[in-house]
């Protein structure tokens, strides 16, 4: 089907677009109880109309019954889809949904150390909520003296799924039915993205959890990250490093032959451990040349492609936030290998135990360039290169030591490890 060609299941496709728009209207009215209730009820009703419309247009789909029956079975066995179907009946024939607003507060380091929930007015701010919880001693005041942060989520919930945001459940239903309508287009030799009914406002795609990408962003936007020391909001920004020919040429001039090896290695899709060797060599050249090395994270997604992001840590709390939030990216993108390289301070465990001082706070601390290699369901390798600084900051590298490690000693990686263990 060429772009702009008439859609052969136009009523079904229009119903999908309708529910898409209604969901965003409900999201925009999230902190307006009456507006949210009105729009979420309309969205749930419109969801069921998609399958009604598809069945009315079945004559356009070859071998419809044999194709549709497995879909029907899947939708009936899916707990969320079954609830959405029942909820639609409840709304149309009986009464509105019984929904309530709740705030969930989670206190984090690299681990989850406290969870608290409270029924609150949906419009209260995260800062006001945290201050209230500290005043009532629900959150221990001593936590405020630690490098911890709170994630505050204000959500609408229903009793049937008390751990889920109602808007998330509906987004899941839309993503699931998007897959149905997309497949129906493909059976008739069409594309859901290029017919004349295609959604025009923005790209309509879903992630591996059946959540439309546009909705996932809005769901995450209502989650506040707040430093408990000063109740200031924090925000994680992930900067993706995009390589182009000009950048590669500049790096080749500066870091010479190692870039050729790195580029060739990446193109030929070597093992993670082979690729890590190139990263280690490159990192040492960068450190010697620039006299510093930013934290770089290489990760391989489910499509076996490598990507790079730069991590900038302002303090310990920012490290906690980064790894907790990055673990969500690991889950959503099926990331299966990570190479993390950075400068670190090296101290002694004895002084940490006796004084509580981290390596960065110890008088006799030294510096090292460390590259950690993590692979899902495989061994963890660490490369550590001690270095010192001479006149004018000149870097003198020591020996690079490679060791196979137990992940319990890579405490910062525990949020990602938890995701991999669950999977």
C-alpha positions in Angstrom: 0.0 0.0 0.0 1.4 3.4 -1.0 1.4 6.3 1.4 -2.0 8.0 1.3 -3.8 5.0 -0.2 -7.2 4.3 1.3 -7.2 2.2 4.4 -9.2 -1.1 3.9 -10.1 -1.3 7.6 -10.6 2.4 8.1 -13.2 2.1 10.9 -11.0 -0.1 12.9 -8.0 2.2 12.3 -10.0 5.3 13.2 -11.1 3.7 16.5 -7.5 3.0 17.4 -6.6 6.6 16.6 -9.6 7.8 18.7 -8.5 5.8 21.8 -4.9 7.1 21.3 -6.2 10.7 21.5 -8.5 10.0 24.4 -5.6 8.5 26.4 -3.5 11.7 25.9 -6.5 13.8 27.0 -6.8 11.7 30.2 -3.1 12.2 30.8 -3.4 15.9 30.4 -6.2 16.0 33.0 -4.3 13.7 35.4 -4.3 16.2 38.3 -7.9 17.3 37.7 -10.0 14.5 39.3 -13.2 15.2 37.4 -11.4 15.7 34.0 -9.4 12.5 34.5 -12.4 10.4 35.5 -14.3 11.6 32.4 -11.5 10.9 29.9 -10.3 7.6 31.4 -13.9 6.3 31.3 -14.2 7.3 27.6 -10.9 5.8 26.8 -11.8 2.4 28.3 -15.1 2.4 26.4 -13.4 3.3 23.1 -10.9 0.4 23.6 -13.6 -2.2 23.2 -14.9 -0.5 20.1 -11.7 -1.4 18.2 -12.5 -5.2 18.2 -16.1 -4.5 17.4 -15.1 -2.5 14.4 -12.5 -5.1 13.3 -15.2 -7.9 13.4 -17.5 -5.7 11.3 -14.7 -5.3 8.7 -13.7 -9.0 8.7 -14.7 -9.5 5.1 -11.6 -7.5 4.0 -9.2 -9.8 5.9 -8.4 -13.2 4.2 -9.0 -16.3 6.4 -10.2 -14.0 9.2 -11.5 -16.6 11.6 -8.4 -18.7 11.7 -6.3 -15.6 12.2 -8.5 -13.9 14.8 -9.2 -16.9 17.1 -5.6 -17.0 18.5 -5.8 -13.3 19.2 -9.2 -13.7 20.9 -7.7 -16.4 23.1 -4.7 -14.3 24.0 -6.8 -11.3 24.9 -9.1 -13.3 27.1 -6.2 -14.9 29.0 -4.4 -11.6 29.5 -5.4 -10.4 33.0 -5.2 -6.7 32.1 -7.1 -7.1 28.8 -9.8 -9.1 30.6 -10.1 -6.4 33.3 -10.4 -3.7 30.7 -13.2 -5.6 28.9 -15.1 -6.0 32.2 -14.5 -2.4 33.2 -16.0 -1.2 30.0 -19.2 -3.2 30.8 -19.2 -1.8 34.3 -18.9 1.8 33.0 -21.6 1.4 30.3 -24.2 -0.5 32.2 -23.6 0.1 35.9 -21.4 2.9 37.3 -18.0 4.7 37.0 -14.8 3.0 38.1 -13.9 3.1 41.7 -10.6 4.9 41.6 -8.4 6.5 44.2 -5.3 8.7 44.3 -2.1 7.5 46.0 1.4 8.6 46.5 4.2 6.0 46.5 7.5 7.1 48.0 10.6 5.0 47.6 14.0 5.8 49.2 17.0 4.7 47.2 20.7 4.2 47.3 21.8 1.5 44.9 19.2 -0.5 46.7 15.7 0.2 47.8 15.8 1.0 51.5 12.3 2.2 52.3 8.9 2.2 50.7 5.9 4.2 51.9 2.4 4.8 50.5 -0.2 7.3 51.4 -3.7 8.2 50.1 -3.4 11.9 49.3 -5.0 14.6 47.2 -3.5 14.0 43.7 -2.4 17.7 43.4 0.0 17.8 46.4 3.6 18.3 45.4 6.3 15.7 46.0 8.3 18.1 48.2 5.2 18.8 50.4 4.6 15.1 50.7 8.2 14.3 51.7 8.4 17.1 54.3 5.1 15.8 55.8 6.5 12.2 56.0 9.7 13.4 57.7 7.7 15.5 60.2 5.6 12.5 61.1 8.7 10.4 61.4 7.5 8.0 58.7 10.8 8.8 57.0 13.6 8.8 59.6 15.2 12.2 59.9 18.6 10.5 59.9 18.1 9.5 56.3 18.4 13.2 55.4 22.0 13.1 56.4 22.8 10.3 54.0 23.4 10.4 50.3 19.9 9.1 49.5 17.1 10.3 47.3 13.4 9.7 47.1 11.3 8.8 44.1 7.8 10.2 44.5 5.0 8.9 42.2 1.5 10.3 42.5 -0.9 7.9 40.8 -4.5 7.0 40.2 -5.1 3.3 41.1 -7.9 0.7 41.2 -8.3 -2.1 43.7 -7.9 -4.8 41.1 -4.3 -3.7 40.3 -3.2 -1.9 43.4 0.5 -1.7 42.3 -0.2 -0.2 38.8 -1.1 3.2 37.6 -4.5 3.1 36.0 -3.2 5.1 33.1 -0.5 2.5 32.6 -3.1 -0.3 32.4 -5.0 1.5 29.7 -1.8 2.3 27.8 -1.0 -1.4 27.9 -4.4 -2.2 26.4 -3.9 0.3 23.6 -0.4 -1.1 22.9 -1.8 -4.6 22.8 -4.6 -3.7 20.4 -2.2 -1.7 18.3 -0.4 -5.0 17.6 -3.7 -6.5 16.5 -4.6 -3.7 14.1 -1.0 -3.6 12.8 -1.1 -7.3 12.0 -4.5 -6.9 10.3 -3.0 -4.3 8.0 -0.1 -6.6 7.2 -2.4 -9.5 6.3 -4.1 -7.4 3.6 -0.7 -6.2 2.3 -0.8 -2.8 4.0 1.1 -0.8 6.5 -0.5 0.8 9.6 2.0 3.7 9.4 1.5 4.7 5.7 -2.2 4.5 4.9 -4.4 7.5 4.8 -5.7 6.9 8.4 -2.2 6.7 9.9 -1.9 8.7 13.1 -0.6 12.2 12.2 0.4 13.9 15.4 3.5 11.8 16.3 5.0 8.4 15.8 2.8 5.5 17.1 5.2 2.7 18.2 5.2 0.4 21.2 8.1 -0.9 23.4 8.7 -4.6 24.2 6.2 -4.3 27.2 3.4 -3.3 24.8 3.4 0.4 26.0 3.3 3.0 23.3 6.5 5.0 23.3 4.6 8.4 23.5 2.7 7.2 26.5 5.7 5.8 28.3 7.3 9.2 28.3 4.2 10.8 29.8 3.9 8.1 32.4 7.5 8.6 33.5 7.1 12.4 33.6 5.0 12.2 36.8 7.8 10.6 38.8 9.8 13.1 40.8 13.3 12.4 42.0 14.1 14.5 45.2 17.2 14.8 47.2 16.4 14.2 50.9 19.1 16.5 52.2 17.5 19.7 50.7 14.2 18.5 49.1 15.5 19.7 45.7 14.3 17.9 42.6 16.8 16.0 40.6 16.6 15.1 37.0 18.5 12.4 35.0 19.5 13.4 31.5 21.1 10.7 29.4 23.2 12.1 26.6 23.7 9.6 23.8 27.0 9.9 21.9 26.3 9.9 18.2 29.3 9.1 16.0 29.6 10.5 12.5 32.4 10.5 10.0 33.7 13.9 11.2 33.9 12.8 14.8 35.6 9.5 13.8 38.2 11.4 11.7 39.0 13.8 14.6 39.4 10.9 17.0 41.6 9.0 14.6 43.9 12.0 14.4 44.0 12.4 18.2 44.1 8.7 19.3 45.6 7.1 16.2 45.4 3.4 15.4 43.2 2.3 18.3 40.2 3.9 16.7 40.6 1.8 13.6 40.6 -1.3 15.8 37.6 -0.1 17.8 35.6 0.7 14.7 36.5 -2.6 13.0 35.7 -4.5 16.2 32.3 -2.8 16.6 31.4 -3.5 12.9 32.4 -7.1 13.1 30.3 -7.7 16.3 33.0 -9.5 18.3 32.4 -11.0 21.7 31.8 -8.5 24.5 35.2 -9.4 26.1 37.1 -8.8 22.8 35.3 -5.5 22.4 36.2 -4.6 26.0 39.9 -5.0 25.3 39.6 -2.3 22.6 37.7 0.0 25.1 40.4 -0.5 27.7 43.2 0.4 25.2 41.2 3.4 24.0 40.5 4.6 27.5 44.2 4.6 28.4 45.1 6.6 25.4 42.4 9.1 26.1 43.5 9.5 29.7 47.2 10.0 28.7 46.3 12.4 25.9 43.6 14.5 27.8 44.8 14.0 31.4 41.3 13.0 32.4 38.6 10.5 31.4 34.9 11.1 31.6 32.7 8.1 32.6 31.6 6.3 29.5 29.0 3.5 29.3 28.9 1.2 26.3 25.8 -1.1 26.2 24.5 -3.7 23.8 20.8 -3.9 23.3 18.5 -6.8 22.2 19.4 -6.1 18.5 23.0 -6.8 19.4 24.0 -3.2 18.5 26.4 -1.2 20.7 25.6 2.3 21.8 27.4 4.8 24.1 26.3 7.3 26.7 28.3 9.6 28.9 27.6 9.6 32.6 28.3 12.9 34.5 28.1 12.5 38.3 27.9 15.6 40.5 27.9 13.7 43.8 27.1 10.3 45.3 23.3 10.8 45.0 23.6 11.4 41.3 25.3 8.0 41.0 22.5 6.3 42.8 19.9 8.0 40.5 21.9 7.1 37.4 22.1 3.4 38.0 18.5 3.0 39.4 17.1 4.9 36.3 19.5 3.1 33.9 18.2 -0.2 35.1 14.8 0.7 33.7 16.4 1.2 30.3 18.0 -2.2 30.7 14.6 -3.8 31.2 12.8 -1.8 28.4 15.5 -2.3 25.7 16.6 -5.8 26.7 20.2 -4.6 27.2 22.4 -7.7 27.7 26.0 -6.4 28.0 27.5 -3.3 29.6 31.0 -1.9 29.6 31.6 0.9 32.0 34.9 2.8 32.2 35.8 5.7 34.5 38.4 7.3 36.7 38.0 6.2 40.4 39.6 7.0 43.7 41.2 4.0 45.5 41.3 3.9 49.3 41.5 1.2 52.0 38.7 -0.8 53.4 40.3 -0.5 56.9 40.0 3.2 56.9 36.4 3.0 55.6 35.4 0.6 58.4 37.1 2.7 61.1 36.2 6.2 60.0 33.3 5.7 57.5 35.2 7.8 54.9 34.8 6.8 51.3 37.9 6.4 49.1 37.5 10.0 47.8 37.7 11.3 51.4 40.7 9.4 52.5 44.1 11.1 52.8 46.2 8.4 51.3 43.9 7.8 48.3 45.3 7.0 44.8 43.7 7.1 41.3 42.9 4.3 38.9 41.2 3.9 35.5 38.7 1.1 35.8 36.7 -0.7 33.2 33.9 -3.1 34.3 32.5 -5.6 31.9 29.1 -7.0 32.7 27.4 -9.7 30.6 23.9 -11.1 31.3 24.2 -14.7 32.3 28.0 -14.7 32.0 31.2 -13.7 34.0 32.1 -10.2 35.1 35.6 -8.9 34.2 37.3 -5.8 35.7 40.3 -4.1 34.2 42.1 -1.8 36.7 45.1 0.5 35.8 46.6 2.6 38.6 48.0 5.9 37.5 49.8 8.9 38.9 50.1 12.6 37.9 53.5 14.2 37.4 54.5 17.7 36.4 51.9 19.6 34.4 49.4 16.8 35.1 51.4 14.3 33.0 49.8 10.8 33.4 52.0 7.9 34.2 50.2 4.6 33.8 50.8 1.5 36.0 50.2 -2.1 35.1 46.7 -3.1 33.9 45.3 -5.9 36.0 42.4 -8.0 34.8 40.3 -9.9 37.3 37.1 -11.9 37.3 34.9 -10.6 40.0 31.8 -11.5 42.0 29.1 -8.9 41.4 28.6 -8.5 45.1 31.7 -6.3 45.1 30.3 -4.1 42.3 27.6 -2.6 44.5 26.8 0.2 42.1 25.7 -2.4 39.5 23.0 -4.0 41.8 20.0 -2.3 40.2 20.9 -3.7 36.8 21.8 -7.1 38.2 18.4 -7.2 39.9 16.7 -6.7 36.5 18.8 -9.4 34.9 18.0 -11.8 37.7 14.3 -11.2 37.4 14.5 -11.8 33.6 
